[in-house]
């Protein structure tokens, strides 16, 4: 069994970019729950059909359905050599549900990409301007960061209490600099280190 990693980080930290790069370097699937939901809906799976109805009504997909979808995805052959979870679990209740569904060892390390709040606001405002998203103003961005702190930050204390190491990585700098820090953070784990992609 290869590496089983969870990426955490606030909106705008660059976590998705880093998670995708690391998954490629390690040769394991990058599992974003947003991507999984879209794929399940597109493929018309039983779980996808349930999720589609909930999303069409404008509601959040419940934890049990997301956990079932993650469990189904992790049973696929490409995940047998390890995987990288991105965006789930988002809170302690989801983490406990995932641990119940998958058992001990579902996650062996948590990588936390940290970026100062003012830098995050600046990045997200810049991204909104590039994409022409006028609804993403400073107030809505700060609200998203508050939700992250309230919902997701408790995981930073939850995982060490269950014996899973959380390693913080500075997310400020060029993409390859941050990636190099992540590689260093993984150095204490067994298995060969990835190389920085060109």
Buried (B, 14 or more C-beta within 10 A) or exposed (E): EBBBBBBBBBBBBBBBBBBBBBBEBBEBBBBBBEBBBBBBBEEEBEBBEBBBEBBEEEEEBEBEBBBBBBBBBBEEEEBEEBBBBBBBBBBBEBBBBBBEBBEEEBBBBBBBBBBEBEEBBBBBBEBBEEEEEEEBEEEEBBEBBEEBEEBBBBBBEBBEEEEBBBBBBEBBEEBEEBBBBBBEBBEEEEEEEBEBEE
